Amino acid sequence: MRDLTLKTQPVELYKILKFEGLASSGGAAKLAIESAEVMVNGIVETRKRKKIVAGDIIEYNGEKLRLLVKDQ
């Protein structure tokens, strides 16, 4: 599992997949989510704009990301 530290929250799910290189583009990220290939906290997530916050765990394509928030 890889930790990802957020500067601000919440962040939309598809943006995390895109910016962390788990999907090649925003369109690919949205397609993966629509196709029920992404899990958030152990539950299949099909909402592209699902708000992700610190403590959430994203699973996609064999990778796991745990979201943390940067200390202010």
C-alpha positions in Angstrom: 0.0 0.0 0.0 1.3 3.4 -1.0 0.5 6.5 1.1 -0.6 9.7 -0.7 -0.5 13.0 1.2 -3.2 15.5 0.1 -2.6 19.2 0.4 -6.3 20.0 0.3 -9.4 17.8 0.5 -11.7 16.6 -0.7 -10.4 15.5 -4.1 -12.5 13.9 -6.9 -11.7 10.2 -7.4 -10.9 10.4 -11.1 -8.3 13.1 -10.5 -6.4 11.0 -8.0 -6.2 8.1 -10.5 -5.1 10.5 -13.2 -2.5 12.5 -11.2 -1.0 9.4 -9.5 -0.5 7.7 -12.8 -2.9 4.9 -12.2 -4.8 5.9 -15.3 -3.2 7.3 -18.4 -5.7 10.2 -18.6 -8.8 11.7 -17.1 -10.9 9.9 -19.6 -9.3 6.6 -18.9 -9.8 7.2 -15.2 -13.5 8.0 -15.7 -14.0 4.9 -17.8 -12.3 2.6 -15.2 -14.6 4.1 -12.5 -17.7 3.7 -14.7 -16.7 0.1 -15.5 -16.7 -0.7 -11.7 -13.0 -1.4 -11.7 -12.2 0.9 -8.7 -12.9 0.3 -5.1 -13.0 2.9 -2.3 -12.8 1.6 1.3 -13.5 -1.9 0.0 -16.6 -1.0 -1.9 -16.9 -0.7 -5.7 -17.3 3.0 -6.6 -18.9 4.1 -9.9 -19.1 7.8 -9.2 -16.4 9.6 -11.1 -16.6 12.7 -8.9 -16.8 10.9 -5.6 -15.1 13.1 -3.0 -12.1 11.4 -1.5 -10.8 12.5 1.9 -7.9 11.6 4.3 -8.4 8.1 5.6 -9.9 6.7 2.4 -8.3 3.7 0.6 -8.5 3.5 -3.1 -7.9 0.1 -4.9 -7.4 -0.1 -8.7 -5.5 -2.3 -11.0 -3.6 -4.2 -8.2 -2.5 -1.0 -6.4 -3.7 0.5 -3.1 -3.5 4.1 -2.1 -4.1 5.3 1.4 -4.9 9.0 1.6 -3.4 11.2 4.2 -3.7 15.0 4.8 -0.7 17.3 5.1 -0.3 18.7 8.6 -1.1 22.4 8.6 
